[in-house]
Amino acid sequence: MRPAFSVVFLTTLCGAAQGLLLALVVVQCLAASGSVPAPAAAFYIAGAAAAVVLGALGLLASFFHLGHPERAWRAVAMWRTSWLSRECLALPAFLALAFLYGCGHLLGWPAGAVLVLGLLAVLAAAVLFVCTSMIYACLRFLQEWASPLTMVNFVLLGCASGCTLATLAAACFAPGLTGLMAVWACVLTAAGLVSRLASLVRNARLHPKSTLQSATGIRSDKIRQVSRGFTASAFNTREFFHGKTPGTVQTVKYGFLLGAFVVPFVLLASSLPQAYAAAGPMSGLIVLLAVAFLIQYAGLVAERWFFFTEARHPQNLYYQRAA
């Protein structure tokens, strides 16, 4: 498939926002139970603000994927049957609840009410993860996507990047939590690497279910394709094939494995001694965590690009091959 960068940024930005909000609410639940020291309100306010900004940027990016942005409101019309329509409803709901959650901490609302808002935002984030991933996992004719690993990867990669950003927020506003958040980010990053490697191994073993024989109904073994059907570029040749060389695709694959998983994990792990020893915000630690998040996000952009390119649309058996 041809990657659409509007969708690449939509899914990666919103995934990080969802993971960040989930981390904030988990911390608040632990603080309420006395398991961890209660962080300053600035930790929640800054985190919620970052989640809203990231989600809003993802929503803005999605408009560039529309042929007629002025008709965007119609995207919700098929919510009974379309995962895309459900995503269009879940994302604004998540943003609204994340905004109210941050406002609750900023304005000093009762802790119980703010926690309820946070739990509702977590529910909205979970629904959004399901809707976004099912847009692709429900397409049975694209074997690379039609797997439970698609949803697992969307959830783990979003939570990993969000938790890395939450670690940065802790270093700035709640130094006592930085070590714990860094451990969570390492665990989620490692889990994301395992699940993504599992999907790569699975997809490498797939074989096309369609052939020239099954497409034409001609059972001869000597069928030879001499034309792709078009003498010039057309929708079928533009939208269902990425047009990149196998070498480029392989380079991107190894690049995202390093950028999204290996390098951030090493940086997060290397921050642990300083994180646990820090008595207050430290500029060196903050810079290290900021670099870890930026590298991880760049790796996730490459991962999502690869996610689209590795999906082999059956129509390419005809339109992308010529003798």
Order of alpha helices (4+ residues) and beta strands (2+ residues): alpha-alpha-alpha-alpha-alpha-alpha-alpha-alpha-alpha-alpha-alpha-alpha
